[in-house]
Structure formats: structure tokens, C-alpha cells
Amino acid sequence: MKIVQEDPAPIESKIQDVPQSLIKIVEKLLNKKPEYRFQTGKELATALRSVVHEIDEKQQHINDTNILPLRIKWTAIMAGVVSIAMILGSYLVYQKQVDAMIELALDSGGSLAEFIAIESAEAVLIQDWVAIETFVHEIKERQQISYLRILDHNKVLRASTSVEEVGQTLSSDAPMQLLRENEGIVISEGELNGEMVFDFQAPLVFQNKNIGKIQLGLSQTPLIAAADLTFYTMLGLLVAVVLTVAIVAYLLATGITVPMKILRRAITHVQHGNYGYRIKKERNDELGLLFVEYNRMAEALLNEKEEAQQMDQAIPLSIEPNEDKTNQTPPQDNKQITALNEEGLPPPEEDIDDATRIMQPKVGK
């Protein structure tokens, strides 16, 4: 009587993490009023099947969170491969371009130093210092140079872009890193007044006699600016290409993973016995052929299920009892009956009513 009079304890107090749909089914089964319970087993089976489907979807969602999605994996792989290729390519291009610009700067600076040495050699020989100073200032106005010095054979500055240096003896050269020496022209690089410069030293020669030398300094600032511009241009190109590839890879992977989700959902329906579910999405590719094959498989399974149900209905629910043959007289052999007639004996009794039986007359002795 307790189950009829008292309400059962809530399921949540006994077991945690029970789906609400399953709790409602149990409560409906334990309802005190029969009209509020499940009326047929089919109705209960349908409700339980939906609960199983809900639990499977929840577990599937948990499994999906534990894996790395294919679209993320493909996007990361493609972006990584393209980034590595672009970085290596950009580095090689950048280095080649910087090396080419440096070589061009060194060649042009060496040619300019040689030109200045040739043009000023005669004036230095005759010690026309006014002409030398005028020539130096003209070079400074026309060319972007850091400094220009002309020294005689005693290392005395006879002309310079810095007027305060004129007349001083150049004790020692500033520390420079030697780059190369070609046809008497020494090319070095170093830092001067906070900027990197190329230093060119060319001898002053008149009739194969060394009468002095010149020092020409070219700033590396324009070269560095050009190199930076190249670097940032290559970096922007790298970012643009990687983003483009990543977006395209993501879209392509999404175009594959979405049909895979549709097919997985359809397989889940088949797993729960719902053979009537069909994939209605049409595609003109291999995935579309896969959808068609799934629909054919589901149709075949549905037909087999219907045929099995029809066969179950065709089998009789009960077998009729066999006729009672205990009172039946086995049939007599024809030869036995003929032999009895010849002897004048009556044939064996058959199923004839006693009231209608004809008795043989008695013969007197």
C-alpha cells in the first residue's frame, strides 16, 4: 500500500546527473492515476528511444570537445606550411636585395672617389688650395655625402666639408671595418656621429707619383631605409598571403566537415532504428554520392524491416488441436474381408447404429 499512498523519493536525491527526460518518464510510470501513465508499450519505447538519443547527442558533444576539429587542424597546417615557405622565401629575397643595394652603393661610391681623385690631382700638385676647396663645396652641394677630405702627401687636410678641419694634420684614421680593396681604393664601414657610413679612400696620383689621398664618406641611412621598406613590404605580403591561405583552408575544411556532420547525424538515426531518416541535401561531388548511398542503404534496411514485420504477422498466433482419432476403427484390409465372406461369416462390425443393424436368421439343426 505504500507505493499507492506515498510519493517516491526524487531521483536526484539518489543519483546525480540523470537526464530530465528520463526523470519525467520514471515519474510518469509511477503516477498514481493510470490514465496519466503510458498507455502502450510502444509509447514507452518511443520515449525511451528519445532519451537514448539525447544521451548519445550529449556524449557526442563531449567527444567533439575533446578532439581538434578538422577545419582548425587543416587551417593551422596550411598556414604553418605557407608561413614557413614565405618566411624562407622572403628572407632570401630580402638578403639578396640588400646585398645588391650594398654592392651598388659600393660601386657608385668607389667610382665617385676615383673621379674626385682624378679631378683634384693636378690642383693638389700645383697647391691650388682655393680651387680644391671650391671643388669640394661643389661636390657637397651636388652629392649626398657625409664628408669629403683631401690631404696632401704630408697628411695635412687641404680641403674638407668641415671648414674647421682645414689645415690640421690627420693623425690617425677613425676605426673602420675593412670591406674590400680594389685597384688602390680602400672601402670600409663604420659609425660616425651616430650613423653608419661607407668610407672610401683613394690615392692622388700624378704621373705614377703619390701626392696625397682623398676620403669620401657616404651615409648608409638611405640604404637602411630602402632595406626597411623592403622588409616591411615583404612582411605585409607574408601576412596577406598567410591570411588568405588560412581563410581558404578554413572554408574548404568547413565544406567537408559540415557534410560529415550531416552524415554522422544520419548514421545516428540508423543506430537508433530510425530507418526512415533521409539526407535531403544534394551535392554534385563525391560527398553527394555518399549521401545517395546512405539513402539507398536506409531504404534497404527499411524494406527488410517491413518484410520481417509482414512475415511475423503471417505466422498463426496459435496452432489448432489435432483431431481425436482414438475412437476411429482402423480400416480393414480388403483381402481379410473377402476371406470372411467366403467362409460365411459376417464382416467386422462398422460404425452402424444398433437400431438399424440387420441380424442374420438362425438355421435349425
C-alpha positions as CSV (number, residue, x, y, z in Angstrom):
1,M,0.0,0.0,0.0
2,K,3.0,2.3,0.5
3,I,3.6,2.6,-3.3
4,V,-0.1,3.5,-3.8
5,Q,-0.3,6.1,-1.0
6,E,3.1,7.8,-0.8
7,D,5.1,9.5,-3.5
8,P,8.5,8.1,-4.2
9,A,11.7,9.9,-3.3
10,P,13.1,12.2,-6.0
11,I,15.6,10.5,-8.3
12,E,18.0,13.4,-7.9
13,S,18.4,12.6,-4.2
14,K,19.6,9.1,-5.1
15,I,21.5,9.6,-8.4
16,Q,23.1,12.7,-9.8
17,D,23.4,13.7,-13.5
18,V,20.2,12.0,-14.5
19,P,18.6,13.4,-17.7
20,Q,15.4,15.3,-17.0
21,S,13.7,13.5,-19.8
22,L,14.4,10.1,-18.1
23,I,13.2,11.5,-14.8
24,K,9.9,12.5,-16.4
25,I,9.5,9.0,-17.8
26,V,10.0,7.4,-14.4
27,E,7.6,9.8,-12.8
28,K,5.0,9.1,-15.4
29,L,5.4,5.4,-14.9
30,L,4.9,5.8,-11.1
31,N,2.0,8.1,-11.4
32,K,-0.9,7.2,-9.1
33,K,-3.5,7.7,-11.8
34,P,-3.4,5.1,-14.6
35,E,-4.7,7.5,-17.2
36,Y,-1.6,9.6,-16.7
37,R,0.8,6.7,-17.3
38,F,2.0,5.3,-20.6
39,Q,-0.9,3.6,-22.2
40,T,1.1,1.3,-24.5
41,G,4.5,-0.3,-24.6
42,K,5.1,1.4,-28.0
43,E,4.6,4.8,-26.4
44,L,7.1,3.9,-23.6
45,A,9.6,2.6,-26.1
46,T,9.4,5.8,-28.2
47,A,10.0,7.9,-25.1
48,L,13.0,5.8,-24.0
49,R,14.4,5.9,-27.5
50,S,14.3,9.7,-27.4
51,V,16.1,9.6,-24.1
52,V,18.8,7.4,-25.5
53,H,19.2,9.7,-28.5
54,E,19.5,12.7,-26.1
55,I,22.2,10.9,-24.1
56,D,24.1,9.9,-27.3
57,E,24.0,13.5,-28.5
58,K,25.3,14.7,-25.2
59,Q,28.1,12.2,-25.3
60,Q,28.8,13.1,-28.9
61,H,29.1,16.8,-27.9
62,I,31.6,15.8,-25.2
63,N,33.6,13.8,-27.7
64,D,33.6,16.7,-30.1
65,T,35.1,19.0,-27.5
66,N,37.9,16.5,-26.8
67,I,39.1,16.4,-30.4
68,L,40.8,19.0,-32.6
69,P,38.3,20.0,-35.4
70,L,39.5,19.1,-38.9
71,R,38.9,22.7,-40.1
72,I,41.2,24.0,-37.4
73,K,43.8,21.4,-38.0
74,W,43.8,21.9,-41.8
75,T,43.9,25.7,-41.3
76,A,46.8,25.5,-38.9
77,I,48.8,23.1,-41.1
78,M,48.2,25.2,-44.3
79,A,49.0,28.4,-42.5
80,G,52.1,26.9,-40.9
81,V,53.4,25.5,-44.2
82,V,52.8,28.7,-46.1
83,S,54.3,30.8,-43.3
84,I,57.5,28.8,-43.3
85,A,57.8,28.9,-47.1
86,M,57.0,32.6,-47.2
87,I,59.5,33.4,-44.4
88,L,62.3,31.5,-46.0
89,G,61.5,33.0,-49.4
90,S,61.2,36.5,-48.0
91,Y,64.4,36.2,-46.1
92,L,66.3,35.0,-49.2
93,V,64.8,37.8,-51.3
94,Y,65.5,40.4,-48.6
95,Q,69.1,39.3,-48.3
96,K,69.6,39.2,-52.0
97,Q,68.1,42.7,-52.4
98,V,70.1,44.2,-49.5
99,D,73.3,42.6,-50.9
100,A,72.5,44.0,-54.3
101,M,71.9,47.5,-52.9
102,I,75.1,47.4,-50.9
103,E,77.1,46.3,-53.9
104,L,75.6,49.1,-56.0
105,A,76.4,51.6,-53.2
106,L,80.0,50.4,-53.0
107,D,80.5,50.5,-56.8
108,S,79.0,54.0,-57.1
109,G,81.0,55.3,-54.1
110,G,84.2,53.9,-55.4
111,S,83.6,55.4,-58.8
112,L,82.9,58.8,-57.2
113,A,86.0,58.6,-55.1
114,E,88.1,57.8,-58.2
115,F,86.6,60.6,-60.1
116,I,87.3,63.1,-57.3
117,A,90.9,61.9,-57.0
118,I,91.5,62.3,-60.8
119,E,89.9,65.8,-60.9
120,S,91.8,67.1,-57.9
121,A,95.2,65.6,-58.5
122,E,96.5,68.5,-60.7
123,A,95.3,71.2,-58.3
124,V,97.0,69.4,-55.3
125,L,100.2,69.1,-57.3
126,I,100.3,72.9,-58.0
127,Q,99.0,73.5,-54.5
128,D,96.0,75.5,-55.7
129,W,94.1,75.1,-52.4
130,V,91.4,77.6,-53.3
131,A,90.4,75.6,-56.3
132,I,90.4,72.5,-54.2
133,E,88.1,74.0,-51.6
134,T,85.8,75.3,-54.3
135,F,85.7,71.8,-55.9
136,V,84.9,70.2,-52.5
137,H,82.0,72.5,-51.8
138,E,80.6,71.9,-55.3
139,I,80.7,68.1,-54.7
140,K,79.0,68.6,-51.3
141,E,76.1,70.5,-52.9
142,R,75.6,68.1,-55.7
143,Q,76.1,64.8,-53.9
144,Q,74.6,63.4,-50.8
145,I,77.8,62.8,-48.9
146,S,78.7,62.6,-45.2
147,Y,82.2,64.1,-45.6
148,L,84.9,64.7,-48.1
149,R,88.6,65.3,-47.2
150,I,91.6,66.0,-49.5
151,L,95.0,65.5,-47.9
152,D,98.5,66.2,-49.3
153,H,101.4,63.8,-49.1
154,N,102.1,65.1,-45.5
155,K,98.6,64.1,-44.4
156,V,97.6,67.8,-44.0
157,L,93.9,68.5,-44.7
158,R,93.9,71.0,-47.6
159,A,90.1,70.8,-48.2
160,S,87.2,69.4,-46.3
161,T,83.4,69.6,-46.0
162,S,84.1,70.7,-42.4
163,V,85.9,74.0,-42.7
164,E,87.3,73.9,-39.1
165,E,89.3,70.8,-40.1
166,V,91.3,72.5,-42.9
167,G,95.0,72.9,-42.2
168,Q,95.0,70.2,-39.5
169,T,97.2,67.1,-39.7
170,L,95.2,63.9,-39.8
171,S,96.9,61.9,-37.0
172,S,95.0,58.6,-37.5
173,D,92.0,57.3,-39.2
174,A,88.8,56.6,-37.3
175,P,88.4,52.8,-36.6
176,M,86.7,51.3,-39.6
177,Q,85.9,47.7,-40.7
178,L,87.6,46.9,-43.9
179,L,85.2,45.6,-46.6
180,R,87.4,45.3,-49.6
181,E,90.3,46.9,-51.5
182,N,90.1,47.2,-55.3
183,E,92.6,49.0,-57.6
184,G,94.0,51.1,-54.8
185,I,90.6,52.1,-53.4
186,V,90.1,51.0,-49.8
187,I,86.4,50.6,-48.8
188,S,85.5,50.4,-45.1
189,E,82.4,51.0,-43.0
190,G,82.0,52.3,-39.5
191,E,80.0,54.7,-37.3
192,L,80.4,58.4,-37.5
193,N,78.3,60.9,-35.5
194,G,75.7,58.3,-34.7
195,E,75.2,57.0,-38.2
196,M,76.8,54.2,-40.3
197,V,78.8,55.3,-43.2
198,F,80.9,53.8,-46.0
199,D,84.4,55.2,-46.1
200,F,86.2,55.3,-49.5
201,Q,90.0,56.2,-49.6
202,A,91.5,56.8,-53.0
203,P,95.1,57.9,-53.7
204,L,96.0,61.1,-55.5
205,V,98.4,60.1,-58.3
206,F,100.1,62.2,-60.8
207,Q,102.4,60.5,-63.4
208,N,102.6,57.5,-61.2
209,K,103.6,59.6,-58.2
210,N,101.5,59.5,-55.0
211,I,100.9,63.2,-53.9
212,G,98.1,62.6,-51.4
213,K,94.7,61.0,-50.9
214,I,91.0,61.7,-50.5
215,Q,88.5,60.4,-48.0
216,L,84.9,60.1,-49.1
217,G,82.1,59.2,-46.7
218,L,78.6,58.0,-47.9
219,S,75.8,57.6,-45.3
220,Q,74.1,54.2,-45.1
221,T,70.8,55.9,-43.9
222,P,69.2,55.8,-47.4
223,L,70.3,52.2,-47.9
224,I,68.9,51.2,-44.5
225,A,65.6,53.0,-45.2
226,A,65.3,51.1,-48.5
227,A,66.1,47.8,-46.8
228,D,63.5,48.6,-44.1
229,L,60.9,49.4,-46.8
230,T,61.7,46.1,-48.5
231,F,61.4,44.3,-45.2
232,Y,58.0,45.7,-44.2
233,T,56.7,45.2,-47.7
234,M,57.7,41.5,-47.6
235,L,56.2,41.2,-44.1
236,G,52.9,42.7,-45.3
237,L,52.9,40.4,-48.2
238,L,53.6,37.4,-45.9
239,V,50.8,38.3,-43.6
240,A,48.4,38.8,-46.5
241,V,49.3,35.5,-48.1
242,V,49.1,33.6,-44.9
243,L,45.7,35.1,-44.0
244,T,44.4,34.3,-47.5
245,V,45.6,30.7,-47.3
246,A,44.2,30.3,-43.8
247,I,40.8,31.6,-44.8
248,V,40.6,29.5,-47.9
249,A,41.8,26.4,-46.0
250,Y,39.2,27.1,-43.3
251,L,36.4,27.4,-45.8
252,L,37.4,24.2,-47.7
253,A,37.7,22.3,-44.4
254,T,34.3,23.6,-43.3
255,G,32.8,22.5,-46.7
256,I,33.9,19.0,-45.8
257,T,33.2,18.8,-42.1
258,V,29.6,20.1,-42.5
259,P,28.6,17.2,-44.8
260,M,30.4,14.8,-42.4
261,K,28.3,16.1,-39.6
262,I,25.1,15.6,-41.7
263,L,26.2,12.0,-42.5
264,R,27.1,11.3,-38.8
265,R,23.7,12.5,-37.7
266,A,22.0,10.3,-40.3
267,I,24.1,7.3,-39.1
268,T,22.9,8.0,-35.5
269,H,19.3,7.8,-36.7
270,V,20.0,4.4,-38.2
271,Q,21.8,3.3,-35.0
272,H,18.5,4.1,-33.1
273,G,16.4,2.1,-35.5
274,N,15.0,5.1,-37.4
275,Y,15.4,3.8,-41.0
276,G,13.1,6.3,-42.4
277,Y,15.5,9.2,-42.0
278,R,16.9,10.5,-45.3
279,I,19.6,13.1,-46.3
280,K,17.8,15.7,-48.4
281,K,20.8,17.8,-49.2
282,E,22.1,17.3,-52.7
283,R,25.7,17.8,-53.8
284,N,27.4,17.3,-57.2
285,D,30.6,15.7,-55.8
286,E,31.9,12.6,-54.0
287,L,30.1,13.6,-50.8
288,G,26.8,13.8,-52.7
289,L,27.4,10.2,-54.0
290,L,28.0,9.3,-50.3
291,F,24.6,10.8,-49.4
292,V,22.9,8.9,-52.1
293,E,24.5,5.6,-51.0
294,Y,23.4,6.3,-47.4
295,N,19.8,6.8,-48.6
296,R,19.9,3.6,-50.5
297,M,21.2,1.7,-47.5
298,A,18.5,3.2,-45.3
299,E,15.8,2.3,-47.8
300,A,17.1,-1.3,-48.0
301,L,17.1,-1.6,-44.2
302,L,13.6,-0.2,-44.0
303,N,12.3,-2.7,-46.6
304,E,13.9,-5.6,-44.7
305,K,12.3,-4.4,-41.5
306,E,8.9,-4.2,-43.2
307,E,9.3,-7.6,-44.7
308,A,10.2,-9.1,-41.4
309,Q,7.1,-7.5,-39.8
310,Q,4.9,-8.9,-42.5
311,M,6.3,-12.4,-42.0
312,D,5.7,-12.2,-38.3
313,Q,2.1,-11.2,-38.9
314,A,1.6,-14.1,-41.3
315,I,2.6,-16.8,-38.8
316,P,-0.6,-18.1,-36.9
317,L,-0.8,-17.0,-33.4
318,S,-2.0,-20.4,-32.2
319,I,-2.0,-24.0,-33.6
320,E,-5.4,-25.8,-33.8
321,P,-5.5,-29.2,-31.8
322,N,-5.3,-32.4,-33.8
323,E,-8.5,-34.4,-34.3
324,D,-9.1,-37.2,-31.8
325,K,-8.6,-40.4,-33.5
326,T,-8.8,-42.7,-30.5
327,N,-12.3,-43.9,-31.4
328,Q,-11.6,-44.5,-35.0
329,T,-11.5,-48.0,-36.2
330,P,-8.6,-48.7,-38.4
331,P,-9.6,-49.6,-41.9
332,Q,-9.8,-53.3,-42.7
333,D,-7.8,-55.0,-45.3
334,N,-9.8,-55.8,-48.4
335,K,-8.3,-59.3,-48.6
336,Q,-9.4,-60.0,-45.0
337,I,-13.0,-59.0,-45.7
338,T,-13.1,-61.2,-48.8
339,A,-11.9,-64.2,-46.9
340,L,-14.6,-63.8,-44.2
341,N,-17.3,-63.6,-46.8
342,E,-16.2,-66.9,-48.4
343,E,-16.4,-68.6,-45.0
344,G,-20.0,-67.4,-44.5
345,L,-19.0,-65.2,-41.6
346,P,-20.3,-61.6,-41.1
347,P,-17.9,-58.9,-41.8
348,P,-16.4,-57.0,-38.9
349,E,-18.7,-54.5,-37.2
350,E,-18.5,-51.0,-38.5
351,D,-19.8,-47.8,-37.1
352,I,-23.5,-48.7,-37.6
353,D,-26.3,-47.8,-35.3
354,D,-27.5,-50.8,-33.3
355,A,-31.1,-50.0,-34.1
356,T,-30.6,-50.3,-37.8
357,R,-28.4,-53.4,-37.7
358,I,-29.9,-56.5,-39.6
359,M,-29.4,-59.7,-37.8
360,Q,-28.8,-63.0,-39.8
361,P,-31.6,-65.7,-39.4
362,K,-30.8,-68.7,-37.3
363,V,-30.6,-72.0,-39.2
364,G,-32.3,-75.1,-37.4
365,K,-30.2,-78.1,-36.7
